[in-house]
């Protein structure tokens, strides 16, 4: 038995000897999981610790960012209601603080918001004095077209054959000015004498328009008796639309030959001046003062909209209260015309190469991207509603705006900011919040989708010797430009909204 015990003991490993025979790396490996004081040479446990630490850091940073957003939103809401002027200024959409919060995604943008309207239209006091004209005292218009001698155009154009020199001169302000402003003799958009006689009495106008049968008239709602007596509700239509309205609605003709659909007086424009219906629609929209020359105040609303706010309350809110003479809404998504141009190309609103050429001309002429350093809330408006007093300066702006639409693309949102840039401080306008704009109307769908073959053009050579090219509009894009546009590189566009 003693022998078996000795044999068993002899077979056991010598623990002391085995420990002494271990390599340093074996010792370190054994101790690596037991002692935090040793650093393993292969670095594997450190990677695990580093990854866990990084994940914790990301989670903590995410939580802090969410808390920051929550605090910023709560502070923004509180500051809007504060009586402290510095804090309340943060709610001003033209302020740099607001722009900074907006770019960080810390500003909520409701689709609709309450409009701070006066309570009672009957108590609105209409100003006795009109806004004074301090720079442009007298404005007259070119009425005869200068047809080129090369035979390229045999008939007058509604907007005229404006040369590059004439265009440039029209932006140089003088007390007495004469500019192109549509309605060239023989250019189309002729009104019936009965309508010309009727609109002479209209000093307060709500204007709209339907062309090529894309809409039906929508009756305004919430209109006070005072506004019904004060305002003329005038809707410009072409012959195609008049026929469409007769077939799908009720047109009443009065004893004088005037045509009515509810509150709307239909103003027929015979001989449409342009091939493109969208360009035809810009005539009553932009040149409201030319169609209705006796108007002192006007509100334009697109034909697809139903006005739901009393027009007298709109004049008080957007003009008289802040002593403005021109008001238009800020675009919901875009501030830069180059971003708006990119959206137009993506959504096929006009020929892509012509939009690019349009923007290259503006960039060459000094039109930079919008930034918070600019004096305006945005360079891109929502042009479907325009509220204005017809002063000489506002009428000049409208003429120059229309000339850009006549010369280049019919997308008037691309040219509004450019004309404002060229006129500078002389043209003052109020750009009101987009959420208020959406509270002014109910939007109705078009009777059909608008589509023009030119919208699908991808290369300029597709328009050469082609019937896709317009014959009476956009001619500035096919007239040799006096500057070197080959060196112009348009700024990169960063999309700020998927919907834009």
C-alpha positions in Angstrom: 0.0 0.0 0.0 2.8 2.3 0.7 4.2 1.5 -2.7 1.0 2.4 -4.4 0.9 5.7 -2.5 4.5 6.5 -3.5 3.7 5.6 -7.2 0.6 7.9 -7.1 2.7 10.8 -5.7 5.4 10.3 -8.3 2.9 10.7 -11.1 1.6 14.1 -10.0 3.2 17.1 -11.7 5.5 19.2 -9.7 3.4 22.4 -9.4 6.3 24.5 -8.3 8.4 23.3 -11.1 5.6 23.8 -13.7 5.0 27.3 -12.5 8.7 28.1 -12.8 8.8 26.7 -16.3 6.0 28.9 -17.7 6.9 31.5 -20.2 6.3 35.2 -19.4 3.6 35.3 -22.1 1.8 32.4 -20.5 1.9 34.2 -17.1 0.6 37.4 -18.6 -2.2 35.6 -20.4 -3.2 33.8 -17.3 -3.2 37.0 -15.2 -4.9 39.1 -17.9 -8.4 38.1 -17.0 -7.7 38.1 -13.3 -5.9 41.3 -12.8 -6.7 44.8 -14.1 -3.2 45.9 -13.4 -1.7 44.0 -16.3 -1.9 45.0 -19.9 -2.3 42.1 -22.3 0.1 42.2 -25.2 -2.4 41.1 -27.9 -4.7 44.0 -27.1 -7.9 41.9 -27.5 -9.5 42.9 -24.2 -8.7 46.6 -24.8 -10.6 46.4 -28.1 -13.6 45.2 -26.2 -13.3 47.9 -23.6 -12.8 50.5 -26.4 -15.9 49.4 -28.3 -18.0 49.4 -25.1 -16.8 52.9 -24.3 -17.5 54.2 -27.8 -21.0 52.8 -27.7 -21.6 54.5 -24.4 -20.2 57.7 -25.7 -22.6 57.6 -28.7 -25.6 56.9 -26.5 -24.7 59.7 -24.1 -24.1 62.1 -27.0 -27.5 61.1 -28.6 -29.3 61.7 -25.3 -27.6 65.0 -24.8 -28.5 66.1 -28.4 -32.2 65.1 -27.8 -32.2 67.1 -24.6 -30.6 70.1 -26.4 -33.3 69.9 -29.1 -36.0 69.7 -26.5 -34.6 72.6 -24.5 -34.2 74.7 -27.6 -37.7 74.1 -28.7 -39.1 74.9 -25.3 -37.0 78.0 -25.1 -38.1 79.1 -28.6 -41.8 78.6 -27.8 -41.3 80.6 -24.5 -39.3 83.3 -26.2 -42.0 83.8 -28.8 -44.4 84.7 -26.0 -41.9 86.8 -24.1 -42.3 90.5 -23.7 -38.5 90.9 -23.8 -37.6 92.3 -27.2 -34.4 90.4 -27.6 -36.1 87.1 -26.9 -39.1 87.8 -29.0 -36.8 88.7 -31.9 -35.8 85.1 -32.2 -39.3 84.4 -33.6 -38.7 86.8 -36.4 -38.1 84.7 -39.5 -35.7 87.3 -40.9 -33.4 87.2 -37.9 -30.0 85.4 -37.9 -30.9 83.7 -34.7 -34.0 82.1 -36.3 -31.9 81.1 -39.4 -29.3 79.4 -37.2 -32.0 77.5 -35.3 -33.7 76.6 -38.6 -30.5 75.2 -40.2 -29.9 73.1 -37.1 -33.4 71.7 -37.4 -34.6 73.2 -34.2 -37.5 75.2 -35.6 -40.9 73.5 -36.1 -42.7 74.7 -39.2 -46.5 74.2 -39.0 -48.3 73.9 -42.3 -51.0 76.4 -41.1 -51.0 78.9 -38.3 -53.5 81.5 -37.1 -53.3 84.9 -38.9 -53.4 87.9 -36.6 -56.3 89.5 -38.4 -58.4 92.4 -37.1 -61.7 91.3 -35.6 -64.2 93.2 -37.7 -64.0 94.3 -41.4 -66.5 97.0 -40.7 -64.1 98.7 -38.3 -61.1 98.8 -40.6 -60.0 102.3 -41.4 -58.9 102.7 -45.0 -55.9 105.1 -45.2 -56.8 108.4 -46.8 -53.2 108.9 -48.1 -51.5 106.6 -50.5 -47.8 105.6 -50.2 -45.7 108.3 -51.6 -43.4 107.7 -54.6 -40.0 108.9 -53.5 -37.8 107.7 -56.4 -39.9 106.9 -59.4 -42.4 109.8 -59.9 -43.8 108.9 -63.3 -43.9 105.6 -65.1 -44.9 105.1 -68.7 -44.8 102.1 -71.0 -43.5 101.1 -74.4 -46.5 100.3 -76.6 -45.0 99.9 -80.1 -42.8 96.9 -80.8 -39.5 97.3 -82.6 -39.5 94.3 -84.9 -36.0 93.1 -86.0 -35.0 93.9 -89.5 -33.5 90.5 -90.1 -37.0 89.0 -90.6 -36.7 86.6 -87.7 -40.0 87.9 -86.3 -42.7 89.3 -88.6 -45.4 90.2 -86.0 -45.3 92.2 -82.7 -44.7 90.3 -79.5 -46.9 91.0 -76.4 -43.8 91.7 -74.3 -41.9 93.3 -77.1 -38.4 92.6 -78.6 -36.4 93.8 -75.6 -32.7 94.2 -76.3 -30.1 93.4 -73.6 -29.3 97.1 -73.4 -32.9 98.1 -72.9 -33.2 95.4 -70.2 -30.2 96.7 -68.4 -31.4 100.3 -68.6 -34.7 99.4 -67.1 -33.1 98.6 -63.8 -31.5 102.1 -63.5 -33.9 104.1 -61.5 -34.9 107.6 -62.5 -37.8 109.9 -61.5 -39.3 109.6 -65.0 -39.1 106.1 -66.6 -40.5 104.4 -69.7 -40.2 100.6 -69.8 -41.5 97.5 -71.6 -44.5 96.2 -69.7 -46.5 93.9 -72.0 -49.6 94.9 -73.9 -47.7 95.8 -77.1 -50.1 96.7 -79.8 -50.9 93.7 -81.9 -49.4 91.3 -79.4 -52.6 89.7 -78.1 -54.4 89.6 -74.8 -57.2 91.9 -76.1 -60.0 92.8 -73.7 -63.6 93.3 -74.7 -64.7 97.0 -74.6 -67.5 96.1 -72.2 -64.9 94.7 -69.7 -62.6 97.7 -70.2 -65.5 99.9 -69.3 -66.3 97.8 -66.2 -62.8 97.6 -64.7 -62.4 101.4 -64.9 -64.5 101.7 -61.7 -62.5 99.1 -59.8 -60.2 100.7 -57.1 -60.0 97.6 -54.9 -59.5 94.4 -56.8 -59.3 90.7 -56.0 -57.9 89.1 -59.2 -57.5 85.6 -60.4 -57.1 83.7 -63.7 -57.8 80.5 -65.5 -56.2 79.5 -68.8 -56.5 76.5 -71.1 -59.3 75.1 -69.0 -57.2 73.8 -66.1 -59.6 75.1 -63.4 -63.1 76.1 -62.6 -63.9 79.3 -60.6 -64.1 78.8 -56.8 -66.3 81.1 -54.8 -64.6 83.0 -52.0 -66.0 82.5 -48.5 -66.1 84.6 -45.3 -66.5 87.8 -47.4 -68.1 90.6 -45.5 -70.8 92.8 -47.0 -68.5 95.7 -46.9 -65.8 93.9 -49.0 -68.5 92.7 -51.5 -69.3 96.3 -52.1 -65.8 97.6 -52.0 -63.9 95.0 -54.1 -64.2 93.9 -57.7 -63.7 90.2 -58.0 -62.1 89.9 -61.5 -61.1 86.6 -63.1 -59.2 86.7 -66.4 -59.9 83.8 -68.7 -59.0 82.8 -72.3 -61.5 81.5 -74.8 -60.7 77.9 -74.1 -61.4 78.4 -70.4 -64.6 80.3 -71.0 -66.0 77.5 -73.1 -64.9 75.0 -70.5 -66.6 77.0 -67.7 -69.8 77.2 -69.7 -69.9 73.5 -70.3 -69.2 72.6 -66.6 -70.9 75.4 -64.7 -73.3 78.3 -64.9 -72.2 81.6 -66.6 -74.7 84.4 -66.2 -74.7 87.4 -68.6 -75.9 90.7 -67.4 -77.7 93.4 -69.4 -74.4 95.1 -70.4 -72.9 91.9 -71.7 -70.8 91.1 -68.6 -70.2 87.5 -67.8 -70.5 86.3 -64.2 -69.9 83.1 -62.2 -71.1 83.8 -58.7 -69.1 86.8 -57.4 -66.5 86.6 -60.1 -66.7 88.8 -63.1 -65.1 87.0 -66.0 -62.6 89.1 -68.0 -62.1 87.5 -71.4 -58.6 87.9 -72.9 -58.8 87.1 -76.6 -55.8 86.1 -78.7 -53.5 84.5 -76.1 -50.1 86.1 -76.4 -48.0 83.0 -75.7 -47.9 79.4 -76.8 -47.4 78.3 -73.2 -50.6 78.5 -71.0 -48.4 79.0 -67.9 -46.8 82.0 -69.4 -50.3 83.4 -70.4 -51.3 83.1 -66.8 -48.6 85.5 -65.8 -50.3 88.4 -67.6 -53.1 89.1 -65.1 -51.0 87.8 -62.2 -48.0 90.1 -62.6 -49.4 92.9 -64.8 -52.6 93.4 -62.7 -51.9 97.2 -62.8 -51.9 97.1 -66.6 -55.2 95.2 -66.9 -56.9 97.2 -64.2 -55.3 100.6 -64.4 -57.6 102.3 -61.9 -56.9 99.8 -59.1 -55.3 101.3 -56.0 -55.0 98.0 -54.2 -55.1 94.4 -55.5 -55.0 90.9 -54.2 -54.0 88.2 -56.6 -55.0 84.5 -55.9 -54.3 81.6 -58.3 -57.3 80.1 -60.0 -57.0 76.7 -58.2 -57.5 78.4 -54.8 -60.6 79.3 -52.8 -60.1 82.5 -50.8 -61.3 82.0 -47.2 -60.2 85.3 -45.6 -61.9 88.7 -46.1 -59.8 90.8 -48.5 -60.2 93.9 -46.5 -58.7 92.1 -43.5 -55.8 91.0 -45.7 -55.0 94.5 -46.7 -55.0 95.6 -43.1 -52.9 92.7 -42.0 -50.3 92.7 -44.8 -50.1 96.3 -45.9 -51.5 98.9 -43.6 -50.6 97.5 -40.2 -46.9 97.4 -41.0 -46.9 100.3 -43.5 -46.0 98.0 -46.3 -47.1 98.4 -50.0 -46.1 94.9 -51.4 -46.6 91.6 -49.6 -45.9 88.0 -50.7 -45.4 84.8 -48.8 -42.1 83.1 -48.2 -41.6 79.7 -50.0 -42.1 76.8 -47.7 -38.9 74.9 -48.7 -36.5 77.1 -50.6 -34.7 80.4 -50.0 -32.2 80.3 -52.9 -33.4 80.6 -56.5 -30.7 78.1 -57.5 -32.3 75.5 -55.2 -35.7 76.4 -56.6 -34.3 76.0 -60.2 -32.9 72.5 -59.2 -36.4 71.5 -57.9 -38.0 72.7 -61.2 -35.6 70.6 -63.2 -36.2 67.5 -61.1 -40.0 67.9 -61.3 -39.8 68.7 -65.0 -41.5 72.1 -64.8 -39.6 73.4 -67.9 -36.7 72.5 -70.2 -33.7 71.7 -68.0 -31.0 73.3 -70.2 -33.1 76.5 -70.5 -33.4 76.7 -66.7 -29.7 76.2 -66.4 -29.1 79.0 -69.0 -31.5 81.3 -67.1 -29.6 80.7 -63.9 -26.2 81.2 -65.5 -27.3 84.6 -66.7 -28.4 85.6 -63.2 -25.2 84.3 -61.6 -23.1 86.1 -64.1 -25.0 89.3 -63.3 -24.2 89.0 -59.6 -27.1 87.2 -58.1 -25.7 85.2 -55.3 -27.2 82.4 -53.2 -29.5 83.5 -50.4 -27.8 83.8 -47.0 -29.0 85.3 -43.6 -26.8 88.4 -44.4 -29.4 89.4 -47.1 -32.0 91.9 -46.3 -34.9 89.6 -47.3 -36.3 86.5 -45.6 -35.9 84.6 -48.8 -35.3 85.0 -52.5 -38.0 82.6 -53.4 -41.7 83.5 -52.8 -44.9 81.5 -52.9 -46.3 83.6 -55.8 -49.9 82.2 -55.7 -51.0 85.1 -53.5 -49.8 88.7 -53.9 -51.0 91.7 -51.9 -50.0 95.1 -53.2 -50.7 98.8 -53.4 -50.2 100.1 -56.9 -47.5 102.6 -56.4 -45.1 103.7 -59.2 -42.3 101.6 -57.7 -44.5 98.5 -57.3 -45.8 98.9 -60.8 -42.2 99.2 -62.1 -41.2 96.1 -60.2 -44.1 94.2 -61.7 -43.1 95.4 -65.2 -39.5 94.3 -64.7 -40.6 91.0 -63.2 -42.9 90.3 -66.2 -40.1 91.2 -68.6 -37.9 88.5 -67.0 -40.8 86.0 -67.4 -41.2 87.1 -71.1 -37.5 86.8 -71.9 -36.6 83.7 -70.0 -38.6 80.9 -68.4 -42.2 81.2 -67.3 -41.2 80.1 -63.8 -41.8 83.4 -62.1 -40.4 82.3 -58.7 -37.0 82.1 -60.3 -37.0 85.8 -61.4 -38.8 87.5 -58.4 -35.6 87.5 -56.2 -33.4 88.6 -59.1 -35.5 91.7 -59.8 -35.6 92.5 -56.1 -31.8 92.2 -56.1 -31.4 94.6 -59.0 -33.7 97.2 -57.5 -32.1 96.9 -54.1 -33.3 99.0 -51.2 -35.5 101.0 -53.5 -38.0 98.2 -53.6 -39.3 97.3 -50.1 -41.6 94.4 -49.7 -43.0 92.3 -46.8 -42.5 88.5 -47.0 -44.9 86.9 -44.6 -44.7 83.4 -43.0 -45.6 80.5 -45.2 -47.9 79.0 -42.5 -50.1 82.2 -42.7 -50.1 81.8 -46.5 -51.6 78.3 -46.2 -54.3 79.7 -43.9 -55.6 82.1 -46.6 -57.1 79.6 -48.9 -58.4 76.1 -49.6 -56.6 74.4 -52.5 -58.5 72.6 -55.1 -57.0 70.2 -57.7 -56.6 71.1 -61.3 -59.2 69.6 -63.7 -56.3 67.9 -65.4 -52.5 67.8 -65.1 -50.6 70.3 -67.1 -47.9 69.0 -69.4 -46.0 70.7 -72.2 -43.5 68.9 -74.5 -40.8 71.4 -73.7 -40.7 70.3 -70.1 -39.1 67.0 -71.2 -36.3 68.5 -73.2 -32.8 67.5 -71.8 -30.5 69.0 -74.4 -30.5 72.4 -76.2 -29.9 70.8 -79.6 -33.4 69.2 -79.2 -34.9 72.7 -79.6 -33.0 73.6 -82.8 -35.4 73.7 -85.8 -38.0 72.1 -83.6 -41.7 72.9 -82.9 -41.0 72.3 -79.2 -39.5 75.8 -79.0 -41.9 78.6 -78.1 -42.2 81.2 -80.8 -43.4 84.2 -78.7 -41.8 83.7 -75.3 -38.4 82.9 -73.8 -36.6 84.5 -76.7 -33.9 85.9 -74.4 -32.6 82.4 -74.0 -32.0 82.2 -77.8 -30.6 85.7 -78.3 -26.8 85.9 -78.0 -25.9 87.1 -74.5 -23.3 89.8 -74.4 -21.3 88.2 -71.6 -19.2 85.1 -71.4 -21.4 82.4 -69.9 -19.0 79.6 -70.6 -17.0 80.4 -67.6 -20.0 80.4 -65.3 -20.3 77.5 -62.8 -23.5 77.4 -60.9 -23.3 76.9 -57.2 -23.8 73.4 -55.8 -27.3 72.9 -54.5 -28.0 71.0 -51.2 -31.6 69.9 -51.0 -33.2 71.1 -47.8 -36.5 69.2 -48.3 -37.6 66.0 -50.0 -40.8 67.7 -51.0 -39.0 70.7 -52.6 
